[in-house]
């Protein structure tokens, strides 16, 4: 047994707090393993510093990530910034097509955006730099983004207007580029960073191997002023770079207590998520994601955000109202009811870019197979939809067709429980707006059970 080891009560408290602090870091570490490190994971996309683009949007066949987005085909770029910064280049993109490059570090902080909202439609070269970088901004670089960690994800979303638009999206994706700063400047490359033997990790194995994964991940997460206290506590129970013994050397009794503490931490996150959302007409409207200053050391907020949707956007970039209930609080169930959602005249979601309403199976949170292969209704489809006499728009949410005259407004539902997610890209900030979160003048309209 390690000497100077804290007593069981103290160790349990540290483990509970450490679980909440570490949950997003471990979730991200496991995804990085599967997407960028382990070529045999079944989810591998591309090695570090290479871009991988999806040339389709999500369908019911896509089951790796829950609540997949069917509006914006993704491109993935995992960056290794240890040896030198990386230059991310984007092509010119037409004004009415939304795109965004979301920069996310290993703390799951959104540390910057390139895209329609922030940098406009023009082509440009941008620099992602690691935590220790102190250089001048090189000529030709429009903006520098500094990560708190050496490994980071650039997650790219490119708007698809309709299925026939995919070739245009592929052309844009081919124009995204990543290269080391030395190559961009035409200089010789610095020495390569040492090869790392990463601990193999899987998203499925998080529960059993949580503290092992956290111990491995923290080697690549430099300590900051905001997390030094919790990092010092974790070192006391054998986790992280500052430790004096290994977590695996603990007694069975200690390990059992720490498993209990993890469960308590997880329950705390779940409970916090359930209480943190204000229902608006039955929809949950919340804003959980941001940069290091946004979280400001609130580990429960950060863990809740990761659990609700890892790699989600800042509220100013996108809002995601979601619901499992109708206006009266009854669970949505396509086997029992037909439903409508009616946007009053002039009350379609207020966005600078686009909006969508996507249908998911209530149990699996995956897309639903249906006879017309339609998984969402979005703003590009509005012009083809039928308007009511007063100028309002009604969506028909049901398992069977509402009839040929209403089919343009039909969002097919499962013969089972329903989970609906609205996505508002680049929400307007002037009234009527959904912002500030939970208090905006614009509210998502209630889901109403027919008959």
C-alpha positions as CSV (number, residue, x, y, z in Angstrom):
1,X,0.0,0.0,0.0
2,X,1.3,3.5,-0.9
3,X,2.4,5.5,2.1
4,X,0.9,9.0,2.7
5,X,-2.2,7.6,1.0
6,X,-5.3,9.5,2.0
7,X,-8.0,7.7,4.2
8,X,-11.0,6.1,2.5
9,X,-13.4,9.0,3.2
10,X,-11.0,11.6,1.7
11,X,-10.1,9.3,-1.2
12,X,-13.8,8.8,-2.0
13,X,-14.5,12.6,-2.0
14,X,-11.5,13.1,-4.3
15,X,-12.7,10.4,-6.6
16,X,-16.2,11.9,-6.9
17,X,-14.9,15.3,-7.6
18,X,-12.3,13.8,-9.9
19,X,-14.9,11.9,-11.9
20,X,-16.9,15.1,-12.6
21,X,-13.7,17.0,-13.5
22,X,-12.4,14.2,-15.7
23,X,-15.5,13.0,-17.5
24,X,-15.2,15.3,-20.6
25,X,-11.4,14.7,-20.8
26,X,-11.9,10.9,-20.7
27,X,-14.8,11.0,-23.2
28,X,-12.7,13.1,-25.6
29,X,-9.6,10.9,-25.1
30,X,-11.6,7.8,-26.1
31,X,-13.0,9.4,-29.2
32,X,-9.5,10.6,-30.2
33,X,-8.3,7.0,-29.9
34,X,-11.1,5.6,-32.0
35,X,-11.0,8.4,-34.7
36,X,-7.3,9.2,-35.0
37,X,-5.0,6.6,-33.3
38,X,-6.4,3.1,-33.6
39,X,-6.7,2.2,-37.3
40,X,-8.6,-1.0,-36.4
41,X,-11.3,0.7,-34.1
42,X,-14.0,0.5,-36.8
43,X,-14.4,4.3,-36.3
44,X,-11.0,5.4,-37.6
45,X,-11.1,8.6,-39.7
46,X,-7.5,9.7,-40.4
47,X,-4.2,10.1,-38.6
48,X,-3.3,13.4,-36.8
49,X,-3.0,16.5,-39.1
50,X,-5.0,14.9,-41.9
51,X,-8.5,15.8,-42.9
52,X,-11.3,13.2,-43.3
53,X,-14.6,14.3,-44.8
54,X,-17.9,12.5,-44.8
55,X,-19.5,12.6,-48.3
56,X,-23.0,11.9,-47.0
57,X,-25.2,13.0,-44.1
58,X,-26.3,10.8,-41.4
59,X,-28.9,8.1,-42.1
60,X,-30.4,5.4,-39.8
61,X,-27.3,3.3,-40.7
62,X,-25.1,5.7,-38.8
63,X,-25.0,4.5,-35.2
64,X,-21.6,5.5,-33.8
65,X,-22.7,8.9,-32.3
66,X,-26.2,9.5,-30.9
67,X,-28.4,12.2,-32.2
68,X,-26.4,12.5,-35.4
69,X,-26.8,15.7,-37.4
70,X,-28.3,15.3,-40.9
71,X,-27.9,19.0,-42.0
72,X,-24.1,19.5,-42.3
73,X,-21.8,16.8,-43.5
74,X,-18.8,16.6,-41.1
75,X,-15.1,16.8,-41.8
76,X,-12.7,15.8,-39.0
77,X,-9.2,17.1,-38.4
78,X,-7.3,15.9,-35.3
79,X,-4.3,18.2,-34.7
80,X,-1.0,17.3,-33.0
81,X,0.5,20.7,-32.1
82,X,3.5,19.5,-30.2
83,X,6.2,20.0,-32.8
84,X,4.8,23.2,-34.4
85,X,1.5,25.0,-35.1
86,X,-0.8,23.9,-37.9
87,X,-2.3,26.1,-40.6
88,X,-6.0,25.5,-41.4
89,X,-7.0,26.9,-44.8
90,X,-10.6,27.3,-46.0
91,X,-11.8,28.1,-49.5
92,X,-14.3,30.9,-50.5
93,X,-17.8,29.7,-49.7
94,X,-21.0,31.3,-51.1
95,X,-22.7,33.8,-48.8
96,X,-25.9,31.8,-48.2
97,X,-24.2,28.5,-47.3
98,X,-23.3,28.1,-43.6
99,X,-20.1,26.5,-42.6
100,X,-18.0,26.4,-39.4
101,X,-14.7,25.0,-38.2
102,X,-15.1,24.5,-34.5
103,X,-11.9,24.2,-32.5
104,X,-12.1,22.0,-29.5
105,X,-9.2,21.1,-27.1
106,X,-8.7,18.1,-24.8
107,X,-10.4,20.0,-21.9
108,X,-13.4,20.1,-24.3
109,X,-13.2,23.9,-24.5
110,X,-14.4,25.5,-27.7
111,X,-11.3,27.7,-28.2
112,X,-12.4,29.4,-31.4
113,X,-14.4,29.4,-34.7
114,X,-13.6,29.9,-38.3
115,X,-16.7,30.2,-40.4
116,X,-19.7,32.1,-41.7
117,X,-20.6,33.8,-38.4
118,X,-17.0,34.7,-37.2
119,X,-14.8,35.1,-40.2
120,X,-17.2,35.4,-43.2
121,X,-17.4,33.6,-46.6
122,X,-13.9,34.6,-47.8
123,X,-11.0,32.2,-48.2
124,X,-8.3,32.4,-45.5
125,X,-5.4,30.8,-43.6
126,X,-5.7,30.4,-39.8
127,X,-3.2,29.2,-37.2
128,X,-3.9,26.7,-34.4
129,X,-1.2,26.8,-31.8
130,X,-0.4,24.7,-28.7
131,X,-0.4,25.9,-25.1
132,X,3.3,26.9,-25.0
133,X,3.5,28.8,-28.3
134,X,4.7,32.4,-28.1
135,X,5.5,33.4,-31.7
136,X,4.5,36.4,-33.7
137,X,1.6,36.0,-36.1
138,X,3.2,35.0,-39.4
139,X,2.4,37.0,-42.6
140,X,-0.6,35.7,-44.4
141,X,-2.3,34.3,-41.3
142,X,-5.7,36.0,-40.6
143,X,-6.1,34.8,-37.0
144,X,-4.3,32.7,-34.3
145,X,-6.2,30.3,-32.1
146,X,-4.5,29.0,-28.9
147,X,-5.4,25.6,-27.5
148,X,-4.9,24.7,-23.8
149,X,-3.7,21.3,-24.9
150,X,-1.3,19.9,-27.6
151,X,-3.9,17.6,-29.2
152,X,-7.1,19.2,-30.4
153,X,-10.0,18.6,-32.8
154,X,-11.1,20.8,-35.7
155,X,-14.7,19.8,-36.4
156,X,-15.9,21.1,-39.7
157,X,-19.6,21.4,-40.6
158,X,-20.7,22.3,-44.2
159,X,-24.3,23.0,-44.9
160,X,-26.1,20.7,-47.4
161,X,-29.2,22.4,-48.9
162,X,-30.8,19.1,-50.2
163,X,-29.6,15.6,-51.2
164,X,-28.8,16.8,-54.8
165,X,-26.4,19.4,-53.4
166,X,-23.9,16.8,-52.2
167,X,-21.5,17.2,-55.1
168,X,-21.2,21.0,-54.3
169,X,-20.5,20.1,-50.6
170,X,-17.8,17.7,-51.7
171,X,-16.1,20.4,-53.8
172,X,-16.0,22.7,-50.7
173,X,-14.7,19.8,-48.5
174,X,-11.8,19.2,-51.0
175,X,-10.8,22.9,-50.5
176,X,-10.3,22.5,-46.7
177,X,-6.6,22.1,-46.0
178,X,-4.2,21.5,-43.1
179,X,-0.4,21.9,-43.1
180,X,2.4,22.5,-40.6
181,X,3.4,26.2,-40.2
182,X,6.9,25.4,-41.6
183,X,5.4,24.0,-44.8
184,X,3.1,27.1,-45.1
185,X,6.2,29.4,-44.7
186,X,8.4,27.2,-47.0
187,X,10.9,26.6,-44.2
188,X,12.5,23.4,-43.0
189,X,10.4,21.5,-40.5
190,X,11.4,21.4,-36.8
191,X,12.3,17.9,-35.2
192,X,9.2,15.7,-35.0
193,X,7.6,15.2,-31.6
194,X,8.3,11.9,-30.0
195,X,6.0,9.0,-30.8
196,X,3.5,8.3,-28.1
197,X,2.3,4.8,-27.1
198,X,-1.3,5.9,-26.2
199,X,-3.2,3.7,-23.8
200,X,-5.8,2.0,-26.0
201,X,-9.2,3.4,-25.0
202,X,-12.8,2.9,-26.3
203,X,-16.0,4.8,-25.7
204,X,-17.5,1.5,-24.6
205,X,-14.8,1.0,-21.9
206,X,-15.1,4.4,-20.2
207,X,-17.0,3.1,-17.1
208,X,-14.7,0.2,-16.3
209,X,-11.4,1.9,-17.0
210,X,-12.3,5.5,-16.1
211,X,-9.4,6.4,-13.8
212,X,-6.9,4.5,-15.9
213,X,-8.0,6.5,-18.9
214,X,-8.0,9.8,-16.9
215,X,-4.4,9.0,-15.7
216,X,-3.3,8.5,-19.4
217,X,-5.2,11.5,-20.7
218,X,-3.9,13.9,-18.1
219,X,-0.3,13.4,-19.4
220,X,-1.4,15.6,-22.4
221,X,-3.5,18.1,-20.5
222,X,-1.2,20.8,-19.1
223,X,-2.3,22.1,-15.6
224,X,-3.8,25.6,-15.5
225,X,-4.6,28.0,-12.7
226,X,-8.2,26.9,-12.8
227,X,-7.6,23.2,-12.4
228,X,-4.4,23.0,-10.2
229,X,-6.4,22.3,-7.0
230,X,-8.3,19.3,-8.3
231,X,-5.1,18.1,-10.1
232,X,-3.2,18.1,-6.8
233,X,-6.1,16.1,-5.2
234,X,-6.1,13.5,-8.0
235,X,-2.3,13.1,-7.6
236,X,-2.9,12.1,-4.0
237,X,-4.9,9.0,-5.2
238,X,-2.4,8.1,-7.9
239,X,-3.8,9.9,-10.9
240,X,-2.1,12.3,-13.3
241,X,1.5,13.5,-13.9
242,X,2.2,14.7,-10.3
243,X,1.4,11.3,-8.6
244,X,3.9,9.4,-6.5
245,X,2.4,5.9,-6.9
246,X,0.0,4.2,-9.3
247,X,-3.8,4.1,-8.9
248,X,-3.7,0.3,-9.7
249,X,-1.6,-0.3,-6.5
250,X,-4.6,0.6,-4.3
251,X,-6.2,-1.9,-2.0
252,X,-9.4,-3.6,-3.1
253,X,-11.3,-1.9,-0.4
254,X,-10.2,1.5,-1.6
255,X,-10.9,0.6,-5.2
256,X,-14.5,-0.5,-4.2
257,X,-15.1,2.8,-2.5
258,X,-13.8,4.7,-5.5
259,X,-16.2,2.8,-7.8
260,X,-19.0,4.0,-5.5
261,X,-17.7,7.5,-5.7
262,X,-17.7,7.4,-9.5
263,X,-21.3,6.3,-9.5
264,X,-22.2,9.2,-7.2
265,X,-20.4,11.6,-9.4
266,X,-22.2,10.3,-12.5
267,X,-25.6,10.5,-10.7
268,X,-24.7,14.1,-9.7
269,X,-24.1,15.0,-13.4
270,X,-27.4,13.4,-14.5
271,X,-29.4,15.1,-11.8
272,X,-27.8,18.4,-12.6
273,X,-28.7,18.0,-16.3
274,X,-32.3,17.2,-15.4
275,X,-32.7,20.3,-13.2
276,X,-30.6,22.7,-15.3
277,X,-33.0,23.0,-18.1
278,X,-36.0,25.4,-18.1
279,X,-38.8,23.9,-20.2
280,X,-40.2,26.4,-22.8
281,X,-43.5,25.1,-24.2
282,X,-42.3,21.6,-23.3
283,X,-38.9,22.1,-25.0
284,X,-35.6,22.1,-23.1
285,X,-33.6,25.2,-24.0
286,X,-30.1,25.3,-22.5
287,X,-26.7,26.7,-23.2
288,X,-23.9,24.5,-21.8
289,X,-20.9,25.0,-24.0
290,X,-18.1,27.5,-24.4
291,X,-14.5,28.2,-23.9
292,X,-12.3,28.1,-20.7
293,X,-13.5,31.4,-19.4
294,X,-17.2,30.3,-20.0
295,X,-16.8,27.3,-17.7
296,X,-14.4,29.1,-15.3
297,X,-13.6,26.0,-13.3
298,X,-17.3,24.8,-13.0
299,X,-16.6,21.1,-13.6
300,X,-20.2,20.1,-13.1
301,X,-21.3,22.4,-15.9
302,X,-18.5,21.1,-18.2
303,X,-19.4,17.4,-17.4
304,X,-23.1,18.1,-18.0
305,X,-22.3,19.7,-21.3
306,X,-20.2,16.7,-22.4
307,X,-22.9,14.2,-21.4
308,X,-25.7,16.2,-23.1
309,X,-23.7,16.4,-26.3
310,X,-19.9,16.1,-26.7
311,X,-18.5,18.6,-29.1
312,X,-21.7,20.8,-29.2
313,X,-21.5,24.4,-30.2
314,X,-21.5,27.7,-28.2
315,X,-25.0,29.2,-28.0
316,X,-24.1,32.1,-30.3
317,X,-23.1,29.5,-33.0
318,X,-26.1,27.1,-32.6
319,X,-28.9,26.4,-30.2
320,X,-30.5,23.0,-29.8
321,X,-34.0,23.0,-28.2
322,X,-35.0,19.3,-27.7
323,X,-38.1,17.6,-26.3
324,X,-39.5,14.2,-25.5
325,X,-43.0,15.5,-24.4
326,X,-46.0,17.3,-25.8
327,X,-47.4,20.6,-24.5
328,X,-49.1,18.8,-21.6
329,X,-45.9,17.0,-20.5
330,X,-47.1,13.6,-21.9
331,X,-44.3,11.5,-23.5
332,X,-44.3,11.8,-27.3
333,X,-45.3,8.4,-28.8
334,X,-45.9,7.8,-32.5
335,X,-47.7,4.5,-31.8
336,X,-50.4,6.4,-29.8
337,X,-50.8,9.8,-31.4
338,X,-50.4,12.1,-34.4
339,X,-48.8,15.5,-33.5
340,X,-48.5,19.0,-35.0
341,X,-46.1,21.8,-34.5
342,X,-47.3,25.2,-35.9
343,X,-45.1,28.2,-36.4
344,X,-47.3,31.3,-36.3
345,X,-47.1,33.8,-39.2
346,X,-43.7,35.4,-39.2
347,X,-42.6,33.1,-36.3
348,X,-40.3,30.6,-38.1
349,X,-37.1,30.1,-36.0
350,X,-35.1,33.4,-36.1
351,X,-31.6,32.6,-37.5
352,X,-29.0,34.3,-39.6
353,X,-28.2,30.9,-41.2
354,X,-30.6,28.0,-41.2
355,X,-32.8,25.9,-38.8
356,X,-34.0,22.3,-38.8
357,X,-36.2,19.9,-36.8
358,X,-34.9,16.3,-36.7
359,X,-36.8,13.2,-35.7
360,X,-35.1,10.5,-33.6
361,X,-36.2,7.3,-32.0
362,X,-36.9,8.1,-28.4
363,X,-35.0,5.0,-27.0
364,X,-31.8,4.9,-29.2
365,X,-31.6,8.6,-30.2
366,X,-30.8,7.5,-33.7
367,X,-32.6,8.5,-37.0
368,X,-35.8,6.7,-38.0
369,X,-36.3,4.6,-41.1
370,X,-39.3,5.8,-43.1
371,X,-41.0,5.3,-46.5
372,X,-39.8,8.8,-47.9
373,X,-36.3,8.7,-46.4
374,X,-37.0,12.1,-44.7
375,X,-35.3,12.6,-41.3
376,X,-35.8,16.3,-40.9
377,X,-37.6,19.4,-42.0
378,X,-35.3,22.4,-42.5
379,X,-35.5,26.0,-43.7
380,X,-34.5,25.3,-47.3
381,X,-37.6,23.1,-47.5
382,X,-40.0,25.9,-46.4
383,X,-40.6,27.3,-49.9
384,X,-42.0,23.9,-51.0
385,X,-44.3,23.6,-47.9
386,X,-48.0,24.2,-47.7
387,X,-49.0,27.4,-45.7
388,X,-52.2,27.6,-43.7
389,X,-54.7,30.3,-44.6
390,X,-53.4,32.7,-41.9
391,X,-49.8,32.3,-43.2
392,X,-48.7,29.9,-40.5
393,X,-46.7,26.7,-41.2
394,X,-47.8,23.4,-39.6
395,X,-45.5,20.3,-39.4
396,X,-47.3,16.9,-39.3
397,X,-45.4,14.6,-37.0
398,X,-46.8,11.1,-37.4
399,X,-46.0,7.6,-38.5
400,X,-48.4,7.5,-41.5
401,X,-48.6,10.0,-44.4
402,X,-51.0,12.9,-43.6
403,X,-52.2,12.7,-47.2
404,X,-50.7,13.8,-50.6
405,X,-51.7,17.5,-50.1
406,X,-49.9,17.7,-46.7
407,X,-46.9,15.4,-47.4
408,X,-44.5,18.3,-48.0
409,X,-45.1,19.2,-44.3
410,X,-44.7,15.7,-43.0
411,X,-41.9,14.6,-40.6
412,X,-42.2,10.8,-40.4
413,X,-42.2,9.5,-36.8
414,X,-41.4,6.0,-35.4
415,X,-44.2,3.6,-34.3
416,X,-42.8,4.2,-30.8
417,X,-41.4,7.0,-28.5
418,X,-40.1,10.2,-30.1
419,X,-37.1,12.5,-29.4
420,X,-37.2,15.8,-31.4
421,X,-34.3,18.1,-31.7
422,X,-34.4,21.6,-33.2
423,X,-31.1,23.1,-34.5
424,X,-30.8,26.9,-34.9
425,X,-27.6,27.8,-36.7
426,X,-26.2,31.3,-35.9
427,X,-29.3,32.4,-34.0
428,X,-30.3,36.0,-34.3
429,X,-29.4,38.1,-31.3
430,X,-31.8,41.0,-32.0
431,X,-35.5,40.5,-31.0
432,X,-37.3,38.2,-31.6
433,X,-34.5,35.8,-30.5
434,X,-34.1,32.6,-28.6
435,X,-31.2,34.3,-26.8
436,X,-30.6,34.9,-24.0
437,X,-31.1,31.2,-23.3
438,X,-34.4,30.4,-21.6
439,X,-35.4,34.1,-21.6
440,X,-35.6,35.0,-25.3
441,X,-38.8,36.5,-26.8
442,X,-38.9,33.7,-29.5
443,X,-39.9,30.3,-28.1
444,X,-40.2,27.0,-29.9
445,X,-43.9,26.2,-30.4
446,X,-45.4,23.4,-28.4
447,X,-45.9,19.9,-29.8
448,X,-49.6,19.3,-29.8
449,X,-51.3,15.9,-29.9
450,X,-54.0,15.7,-32.6
451,X,-57.5,14.4,-31.7
